[in-house]
Amino acid sequence: MTKLAHFHGGLAITADKCANPIIDSSLPGELIYPLLQRSNNYALPIVKLGERVLKGQMIASANSLFSAPIHAASSGTVKAIEPRIIAHPSNLADDCIIIETDGLDAALSAIPCFDYQQETPENLRTKIHQAGIVGLGGAAFPTATKLSTEQDIHTLIINAAECEPYISCDASLIRQKAEGIVQGALILQYILQAKHCIIAVEENMPEANQALLQAINTHSIQLISVPAIYPTGGEKQLIQVLTGTKIPAKCLPTEHGFICQNVGTAYAVYQAIIQGLALTERIITVTGKGIKQPQNIRTRIGTPIKHLIAQSGGYNKKVQRLIMGGSMMGIALSSDEIAVTKATNCILAMTSNQQENKSAEMPCIRCGDCAAVCPVELLPQQLYWYGRSGQLDQCQNYQLFSCIECGCCDVVCPSHIPLVQQFRVTKGEIITKEKQAVQSNLAKTRFQNQQQRRAREEQEQLAKAEKRKAIIEKMKAASLAKKKSL
Amino acid sequence: MLLLCLIFVMLGLILGFAAQYLKVQGDPIVEQIDALLPQTQCGQCQFPGCKPYAQAIAQGEADINQCPPGGEQTINALASLLGMESKPLNTEFGTIKTPAIAFIIEQDCIGCVKCIPPCPVDAILGATKQMHTVITSECTGCELCIAPCPVNCIIMLPRENKPSEWQWPAAHD
């Protein structure tokens, strides 16, 4: 067994994970697909209102490298393309494709492939893109784009270090589909032509570990158990734990020859390449004290949350808030009408006594506990001071944008200061300021261009008038000369 | 002695060349002030554009609190640049409004082209007897196109609140 390294800080959080086997979600009446993908990228709808679609049919195409196609998860008709509240921290409405399911669940015929090694990596990447696969760990970055790196990759890491408390969708997937995951990992390794492939699982998942061990069998894949310290599942943190290599800030792991893929993504790749299926479903953990029967559900992407809640026995009486993602990094949702997306790994219904950090915020006492637990080795208290006082340049000097918003500093702060919230606000202020600068520069250049153009036009007109005058003078002179000569 | 003279001549020459070739283009303080202004070119400060206002500030002919689109933020930035006390916006020049962009009600537009020349950033697209429209990404919200319209078909709309443009709001203290 290889000796493991440690990353700075982190927290050992007691996990409260449900270990029930995966159940299948029933068919909801409506499937909702937001067109907004990552940050500012939208998918382009390619279906008409009232059109009948089949399961696995593409309904929106990607129009940039940072978006992925969307596929219908069941058969039905396109009922509307209209704004609905989407799974986003803003809780704002944005354009969605809404499909009314017909209950038949008729699917497009899939084209299976038995030997992926007959195909070129380029072909496989296109297939992965066409299947709409994105990183299923939560960031939803298009997998095909991540795989098209121009750097030489020596190590592929399959990330099964599910470090957030409550979330167990990856662990349950491994227990049931270890074979497919290993196949997916081998396909990814083939595409990247990577020398090594590591699957990293947490120590507290013995069953998953066992299942993978059996599935790996004779394949040259390394299975490594990592200590269950939050946030080991972070890309750079995991690389450091496994290999001891520290990826510098502002550097991508690919620049150092590493690529991380979530286990769910590996399984989706297996389904896309071997079975010819587009990404239309994923495992979602529905849990929390506010849920009657916590469980892992294989869910059609686009299913409204309330449908999953109903399938988990409904809410307990004391339920207070709904969170998408884990308790550490998730986003609060305003309604359960919102649909799950490819990035949704967990729906968490919290009760009032489950909410952490309830005590009132008190002044910072400069204890430095936040700096001790920060996995990115930042100085949260400095960032907090600078952010609060609007010193945005200083925040950037102290590497605010390296913050992964893991929430470790929030947990340990004895004054209960919502540090991460402040960091998000400050990041927003910096981004807004930069956008405004771009906008005002654009306006300035356009104004200057207009002034120059107008000055030029005026001069041209003057020159023209002058010319005309000269010609008239000439003609006058000529006619005068003619008259004289007569 | 001779050596000293020679050195002085040399230094004089270097200074001369420096003055000739390393001349600062434009007035640096005007450029710095201009960079802090919002570049809406709306003329609410009573100067024809942001640059003329910046020049007026630099020459002490205008106060720093005459820019409604910039608001408090711009006044504070100008105050710290010029080493002055910050002051509230002079409401004689206008009030702070939420950022908005011009929108042409297309069925009312008669295609008179009167709104096109006033636009400081060429953000209105249209031709004689053709319907006009505003290029929203270029519009600075200066409102200069509103008055010339003979049929009042231009209105100001707040910028659309899309999740992709959204940022975390500051907590209430």
Interface residues (C-beta under 8 A of the other chain):
Chain A: L36 S39 N40 Y42 I86 H88 P89 S90 L92 D94 P418 Q421 Q422 R424 V425 K427 G428 E429 I431 T432 Q436 Q439 S440 N441 L442 A443 K444 R446 F447 N449 Q450
Chain B: D34 L37 P38 Q39 T40 Q41 G49 C50 P120 V121 D122 A123 E138 T140 N161 K162 P163 S164 E165 W166 Q167 W168 P169 A170 A171
